[in-house]
């Protein structure tokens, strides 16, 4: 077990030596890529948390003000219905 750990340590050290010998532009691009991946993961996590917060807030509002929600949905549906009816009549007269 100890020899295996030493062999793995030697492999890691060799990899570090080889990585240090890379040209600097390659190393810089690799670091930039890793930074971009970390940033993308962080933004995805923030987006997921924001979506969860939005869903929780919506559920809380629905429980707190159900009549306001129902009237808003009715008004939006009525508006969409009127607009689609107007567009159908306009296209029908042509």
N, C-alpha and C positions, 0 to 999 in steps of 0.2 A: 504494500500500500504506500509506503514511504517512497519507494523508488518511482512509483507511478506519479506521485505528486511532484517529485523532483523533475521527472521527464516533462510533465505538463508545464512546470515553471520554466524550464529551459526552452520549451516551444514558445511560450509567451514572450520570453526575453528575446528570442530570435526574431519573432514577428515584430517586436518593437524596434529592433535594430533595422530590420528591413523597411519598416514604415518610416523611420527617420531618414533613411537613404532615398526616399522618393523625392522627385522634383517638387519644388514648392508650389507651383501652380496646381499640380494634381492634389496635393495635400490641402491646399486652400479650397479647391472645388469640392473635395470630399467633406471638409468641415462645413462648407456652405450648404451642401446637400443635407447633411445631418441636422444642421440648424433649421432648415426648411421643413424637414420631417417632424422635428420636435414642435415647431410652430404650428404645423398643420394639425398635429395631435392635440395641442393645447386649444386651438380654435374649435376643433370638433367637440372637445369636452365642454367648452364654454357654451357652444350652441346647444348641446344636449341638455345642459343644466338650464339654459334659458327656456327651452321648449318645455321642460318639466315644470318650471316655475309658471309659465304661461298657462299650462293645463291646470295646475293647482289653483291659480288665481281665477280662471274661468269657472271651475267647479265651485269655488267659494262664492263667486258673484251670482251664479245660477241659484244657489241655495239661498242667498241673501235677498235677491230681487227677481223672483220668478216672473212677476207680471210685466216688469219692464222688458225682460228678455222676450216674452211672448209678444208684446206689442211691437217691439223692434223687428222681430222676425216677420210679423204680419205686414208691417209697413214696407219692409224690403221686398217681400214677395209681391205685394200689391204694386209697388213701383216697377218691378221687373215685368210683371204681367201687363201693365199699362204700356210700358215701352215696347215690349214685343208685339202687342196688339197694334200699336201705332205703326211699327215697322212693317207688319204684315199688310195692313191696309194701304200703306204707301206703295209697297211693291205690287199690290193687287191692282191698283189704279193705273199702273204703267202699261 
